[in-house]
């Protein structure tokens, strides 16, 4: 069974060397992980959401109904130039908040960092991601 995306990020950030970080990312390659990394570090992707952490009620640690492996396809509603451009901003933001509430609290935090184009974790840099997945980041 694949690790949850936040677990992969945590393990990779705790790895001691850049080679180990890259290895962890490669060994745990999933679309959800790559979508999160690309969304955070690829400057060609911009988000159609306001900056900052939205007001949402985090799911309880043991009671999160979903994860990014199941929900990463929703990112299309939030990217500028995507399907969500035609949607009212309040509706798009409500979908984002519901998504955050359905995820493990740490995955929800990672999602907010991604949207704000911030580093996801210590040691998980754009350069590391480019080395792990050379064709992932366009800009």
C-alpha positions in Angstrom: 0.0 0.0 0.0 1.3 3.4 -0.9 2.2 5.8 1.8 0.1 8.9 2.2 1.7 11.9 0.5 2.4 13.7 3.8 4.2 10.6 5.0 6.5 10.6 2.0 7.2 14.3 2.5 8.0 13.7 6.2 10.3 10.8 5.5 12.1 12.6 2.6 12.6 15.8 4.7 14.2 13.7 7.6 16.6 12.0 5.2 20.1 13.0 5.9 21.6 13.5 2.4 20.2 14.9 -0.8 20.7 11.5 -2.4 18.5 9.9 0.3 15.8 12.6 -0.2 15.8 11.9 -3.9 15.6 8.2 -3.4 12.7 8.5 -1.0 10.8 10.6 -3.5 11.5 8.2 -6.4 10.6 5.1 -4.4 7.3 6.6 -3.4 6.4 8.1 -6.8 2.7 8.5 -7.2 0.6 10.9 -9.3 -0.6 12.6 -6.1 2.9 13.2 -4.8 4.1 14.5 -8.2 1.0 16.8 -8.5 1.7 18.3 -5.1 5.4 18.8 -5.9 4.7 20.3 -9.3 2.0 22.5 -7.9 4.3 23.9 -5.3 7.5 24.3 -7.4 6.5 24.7 -11.0 6.2 28.5 -11.8 4.2 27.8 -14.9 1.3 26.7 -12.6 -0.5 29.5 -10.8 -3.4 29.0 -8.4 -6.7 30.8 -8.7 -7.2 31.0 -4.9 -6.4 33.7 -2.4 -3.2 33.5 -0.4 -3.0 32.1 3.1 -4.6 29.3 4.9 -8.4 29.3 4.4 -10.7 28.9 7.4 -11.5 25.2 7.6 -12.1 22.7 10.4 -9.3 20.1 10.2 -10.4 16.5 10.3 -9.5 14.5 13.3 -6.3 12.6 13.0 -8.1 9.2 12.9 -11.1 10.4 11.1 -10.0 11.8 7.7 -12.3 10.5 5.0 -10.0 11.0 2.1 -6.4 11.6 1.0 -4.5 13.2 -1.9 -4.2 9.9 -3.7 -8.0 10.1 -4.2 -8.4 13.9 -4.5 -5.5 15.2 -6.5 -7.7 15.3 -9.6 -9.5 18.2 -8.0 -6.5 20.5 -8.5 -7.8 21.2 -12.0 -10.5 23.4 -10.4 -7.9 25.6 -8.7 -5.2 26.1 -11.4 -5.4 29.3 -13.4 -6.2 28.4 -17.0 -8.1 25.3 -15.9 -11.7 24.3 -15.6 -12.2 26.4 -12.5 -11.7 29.7 -14.4 -15.4 29.7 -15.4 -16.5 29.1 -11.8 -17.4 31.8 -9.3 -14.5 32.4 -6.9 -16.6 31.7 -3.9 -17.6 28.3 -5.3 -14.0 27.4 -6.2 -12.8 28.5 -2.7 -15.6 26.4 -1.1 -14.5 23.3 -3.0 -10.9 24.0 -1.8 -12.1 24.3 1.8 -14.1 21.1 1.6 -11.1 19.3 0.2 -8.9 20.6 3.1 -11.5 19.4 5.6 -11.6 15.9 4.0 -7.8 15.4 4.2 -5.5 14.4 7.0 -4.6 17.7 8.7 -1.0 17.5 7.6 -2.0 16.9 3.9 -4.3 19.9 4.2 -1.4 22.0 5.4 0.7 20.7 2.5 -2.1 21.6 0.1 -2.1 25.2 1.5 1.7 25.4 1.1 1.4 24.2 -2.4 -1.2 26.8 -3.4 1.0 29.5 -1.9 4.1 28.3 -3.7 6.0 27.7 -0.4 8.5 25.0 0.4 6.6 21.9 1.5 9.2 20.8 4.1 12.7 21.4 5.2 15.1 20.0 2.5 12.4 19.4 -0.1 13.5 22.1 -2.6 12.7 22.7 -6.2 16.3 21.5 -7.1 15.7 18.2 -5.2 12.4 17.7 -7.0 14.0 18.4 -10.4 16.6 15.8 -9.6 14.1 13.2 -8.5 11.7 13.8 -11.4 13.6 15.6 -14.2 10.6 16.0 -16.5 8.1 17.2 -13.8 8.8 20.9 -13.5 8.6 23.0 -16.7 9.5 26.4 -15.4 
